[in-house]
Amino acid sequence: MAKQKLQRFEGVVYSTDSDFSYSGDTKEEIETLPINKQQLKVLLDRKARKGKIVTIIEGFVGQDDDLQALAKLLKQKCGVGGSAKDGEILIQGDFKQKIFDILFALGYKVKQIG
């Protein structure tokens, strides 16, 4: 006998309502703004990272695939690792000026913070 996977709903444990109908949170895909309309901020951070510096690019508005593609490009240009999620890109190391120059050359509106 194969075990059937139970469908689980986050946040709902049990309902005594006989007319209960679960309508889960549907994530709406946000359209990616054109490059010239994006307003990105580049800053350095060291908090909660054991003293290591991280360059943060925040303010990206768009789909996750486009964010991942931009993060991949920046990681390749800098030759380091990093991650991207929730409209924010983390690049390991102090690459604030280099990333600013790359994004500016691509046509993004960029500000350096700090």
KAUR-V310820 format. One record per helix or strand. SS is the DSSP state (hx for helix, st for strand). FROM is the first residue (numbers start at 1). TO is the last residue. Records with the same first field share a line. If there is no record, write none. Layout:
SS->FROM-TO ; FROM-TO
This chain:
hx->35-37 ; 64-78 ; 96-106
st->39-45 ; 54-58 ; 82-85 ; 88-92 ; 109-112
